[in-house]
Amino acid sequence: MDLVTQAGPREYARDGNRLLVYQPQVDDWKNFHDLIWRMAVSLTPKGGKEAVGVAHSGHRIAIADELIDLASQIRAIVGCP
């Protein structure tokens, strides 16, 4: 997948629930080690009203497993693969 294809929000749907995840924005990258970021998300539960919010975090780049774990937790909460 090229960068142009990845530009729009990613959509995940399962059992009538819908999650939109927008491209993360980097707020700061101190010394190229400490990354602070945010991204917009939109969650619409089956038969419910859309909820819009922001996910944000800050991590050292050397601890990439924590970022992967965070993404896994978000998918688990909304029931997406």
Rosetta blueprint (number, residue, H / E / L):
1 M L
2 D L
3 L L
4 V L
5 T L
6 Q L
7 A L
8 G L
9 P L
10 R E
11 E E
12 Y E
13 A E
14 R E
15 D L
16 G L
17 N E
18 R E
19 L E
20 L E
21 V E
22 Y L
23 Q L
24 P L
25 Q E
26 V E
27 D E
28 D E
29 W E
30 K E
31 N L
32 F L
33 H L
34 D E
35 L E
36 I E
37 W E
38 R E
39 M E
40 A E
41 V E
42 S E
43 L E
44 T E
45 P L
46 K L
47 G L
48 G L
49 K L
50 E L
51 A E
52 V E
53 G E
54 V E
55 A E
56 H E
57 S E
58 G E
59 H E
60 R E
61 I H
62 A H
63 I H
64 A H
65 D H
66 E H
67 L H
68 I H
69 D H
70 L H
71 A H
72 S H
73 Q H
74 I H
75 R H
76 A H
77 I H
78 V H
79 G L
80 C L
81 P L
